[in-house]
């Protein structure tokens, strides 16, 4: 009876061991694939032969998008559907474009007014911060509306929709960078600053943050283009290398500005630790800015992407956390 009672436990233990072994084998296969993909060597974008290939690929992409759009427009059923929804599509598109173009400016005016007031009334800091988030929320909502309008036309194929999404992502990336630059490194001396920098270093850091956001958006657009069937592998590096160089310049400039913060020997306690951590992070960013483009130039595009893009994303998350401190 005891042996019969223990049989389910023994079977469950054996099943667990088999499953655990299978999971371990799958994890090993995935690690090998990730390592192989990371170390994949693409044709170097420094080869002038690949430049002509990139131009040809870009021309083929534009031709393919044009042909696909034309075929959908001349289709009677698709054209009739689009005409029936024209009123709603135009309304959604206009509202979306208005939020993208003017939404940030409107919220910026509110933030400026609250900023002047919260310098006297500290209780309005949180309200000013929440209002400033509208500079991101409204353009994001506008981008969603534009994509909805495009989808309702049923005239855009998957490639065109992906390209439009990437372009809208570029706009939102620039807006996010401008917002973070204004929160962390304001050009107006009347606003609170997150780092103890002189005016020259603060202006350089402000421009560096915007540069990083701009090239992050451009990299997303280039990666979308590189994913199209018409783009050959040699063209991918030609698309990405100049953008990685621009991203590297932004990272390097931001790190150089952060290194001008007062040395930790003159600070005490938590403040001294934050200064030391910031300077250590800046040195690490300089290293990434130097190695990333070099890997891309050799042809290790996946390795450059795995090194530079997560670094920029991490800096963005840290910037958001720092911007929350005065709230």
N, C-alpha and C positions, 0 to 999 in steps of 0.2 A: 504493500500500500504506500509506503514511504517513497519507493522508487517510482511508482506511477504518479504520485503527487509532485515529485521533483522534475518529471519529464518536461512539462511546459517551460520551466525555468531554464533547463539545459538547452532546449530548442531555441529559446529566446536569446540565450547567451551566444549560441553558435550563429544564429542569424545576425546578431549585432556585430560579431567579429567579422563575418563575411561582408556586411555592409560597410564596416569601418575600413576594411581592406580595399574595397572598391572605391570608397571616397578618397582614400590616400592615393590610389593609382590615378584617379581623375585629377586630383590636385597636382600631382607630379606632371601629368600631361599638359595641364593648363600652364603651369610654371615654365615648362619647356617651350610651349608655344609663345608665351609672352616674352621670354628671353630671346627667342629667335626673331620675333617681330621687332623687339627693341633694337637688336643689333643688325637688322636688315640694312644692307648697303645699297642705296639708290645711286643712279648716275649723278655725278657731281654737277651742280648747277653752274660751276665756274667754266665748264666746257662751252665755248661759243656755239658749237654745233647744236647744243640743247636749247639755245635761245631761239633759233629758227623753229625748232620743234614746238616750243611753247607758244610762239605766235600762231603757228598753224593750228594747234589744239584750241587756242582761244577763238580763232576764226571758225573752227568747226563747231564749237559750243554755241556761238552766236547764231550760226546758220541753222543748227539743229533746233534751238529755241524758236527761231523765227518760223521755220517750217512747221513745227508742232503747233504754234499759235495760229498760223494761217489755216492749217487743216481744221482746227477746231472752230475757227471763226466762219469758215465757209460751209461747215456742217449745218444743214437747215434746222435740225432738231435742237442742237446746242445754241444756235443763234436765236431761235424762238424762245428758248428757256431764259436766255440772258435778257432779251427784250421784255419779257413778262416781269422779270424781277428788277428791271432797270431802276425804278424809283427807289426801292429799298436799298439797292446796291449803292446808288449815288449818295443817299443820305448817310449810310454807314461809313462810306469811304470819306465823305467830306468831314464828318464828325471825327473820324480817326485821324485824318491829316491835320485837322485843327488842333487836336490834343497833342499831336507830335510836335507841330511847329510852334504853337502859341501856349500850350499848357505849361511848359517850364517857365516861360517868361512871366506868365500871370502869377504863378506860385512864387517866383523869385521876388516880385514886387511885394508880396505879402511878407516874405521872409525879411526883406530889408526894413519894412515898417516895424515888424515885431522885434527885429534886431536892435533898432534904435530905442525901442521902448524897454526891452528886457535888460538893457544896460543899466536902467534905473530900477526896474522891477524884476529881480531874479526869478520870481515865481513863473514868469512867462517863458523861461528857457525851454521847458519841455514842450510847450505849445509851439514855440518857434521851430523846434526840431521836427515835430510831427508835421507841421506845415511844409517844412523843407523837403520832407519825403515825397510830397506831392510833385516835386520836380522830376521824380522817377516814376511815380505811380501813374500820373496822367499820360506821359508819353508811352508807357508800357500798355496802358489801356487802349491808346490810339493805335499802337502797332497791332494789337489783337483785333481791333475793329477792321483795320485795313486787310488783314489776312482773312477775316470772315467775309468781307466784301469780295475779295478775290476768289475765295472758294465758292461763293454763291453764283458767280458768273459761270462756273464750270467750263471756262475757256482756257484756264492755265493748267498745264500738265504738271506732273510731279517735279520735274527739273526746274521749271520756272517758279513754282511755289517755293521750292527749297532755296532758290537764289534770292527771291524777294524776302523770304524770312531771314536769310543771312544779312541782307542789306539793312533791314529793319533792326536786326540785332546789332549791327555796326552803329546805327544812330543811338540806340539805347546804351551801348557801351560808352560812347562819347559822353552822353548825358550823365551817366553814372560817374565817369571819371571827373567831369566838371563839378559835380555835386561833392564828391569826396575831396577834390582839390580845394573847393571853397570852404569845406568844413575843417580840414586839417591845416591848410596853408592859405588862409585868406590874404588877399592883397590889400584889404582895407585895415589899417592899424586899429580901427575902432572895434574890431571883432576879436573874440578870444582865440588864442592860438594853442594848438595841441603840443607843439614842440618849441623849445627855446632856440630859435634860429634868428639870425640877423635878416634884414630886409632882402639882401641879395640872395642868400641861401633859400629864403622862403619863396621868393619869386621863381627861382630855379626848380624847387621842389613842386611848386604849383604847376608849372609847365610840364615837368616830368610825369606827374600823375596823369595829366591829360594825354600826353604822348603814349603812355602805357595803355590807357583805355582805347585810344584810337587804333593802335596797332593790334591790340587784342581783337577788336572787331574786324579789322582787315584780315587777320589770320583766319578767322572763322569764314569770311567770304571766300578766301583763297582755298581753304580746305573743302568748301562746298563745290567750288569749280573743279578742284582736283578729283573729286569723287565722281564726276560725270564720265560716262563711257568714252567720250570723244577725247579725253585728256590722257596722254600717254605718260608713263612713269617718269621719263626725263623732264617733262614739263612741270611736274609737281614741285621739284626742287627750285626751278626758276621762278615759280610763283611765290614760294614761301621764303626763300633766302633773303630777299630785300626786306620783307616784313619782319623776319627774325632780327635783322640788323637794326631796324627801327625800334623794335621792342627792346633789344639789348641796350640801345642808346638811352631809352627812357629809364630802364632799370638802373643803368650805371649813373645817370644824372641824379636820380632820386637817392641812390645810396651815397653818392658824394655829398649831397646836401645834408643827409642825416649824420654823416661823419663830422660835421662841423658843430654838432651839439656839444655843449660844455662837457669837459672830460669828467669821468666818474670820480676822480680823486677829490674833486671839489664838492661832491654831492654826498649825502648821508642817507641811510635808511632805504626805504622803498624807492625814493626818488633816484638814489644812486644806482640801485639795481635796474630800474627801468632804462636809465641812460646806458648802462653797460650792455643790457640786452639789445637795445636799439642799435648800438654801434656794432655789436657782434652780428646782428641780422644784416646790417648794411654791408659788412665785409663779405658775408655769404652771398648776398645779392650781386656784388661786384664779381665774385667768382663765377656765378651763374651767367652773368652778362658776358663774360669773356669766353666761357666754354661753349655756350649754346650755339652762337653763330659759327664757331669753328667746326662743331659737329655737323651742322647743316651744310657748310661749304664742302666738307669731305664727302657727304652723301648720307650720313646717319640722320635722316630727317626725323624718324620716329624717336630717336634718342634725344634730339634737340627739342622736339615737342614735349616729351615726357619730362624734360628738365626745366624748360622756360615757362610753359603755360601753367603748370601747377604752382610754380613760384609766384607768378603774377596773381593767380587766384588767391593764394595764401596771403599775399600782401593786401589784396582787396578785403578779405575777411578781417584781417588785423586792423585795417584802416577803419572799417565800420565799427569794430569794437572800441577803438580809440575815440572815434567821434561820439560814442555814447557816454564817455566819461563825464563831460561837463553837464550832461542833461540832468 
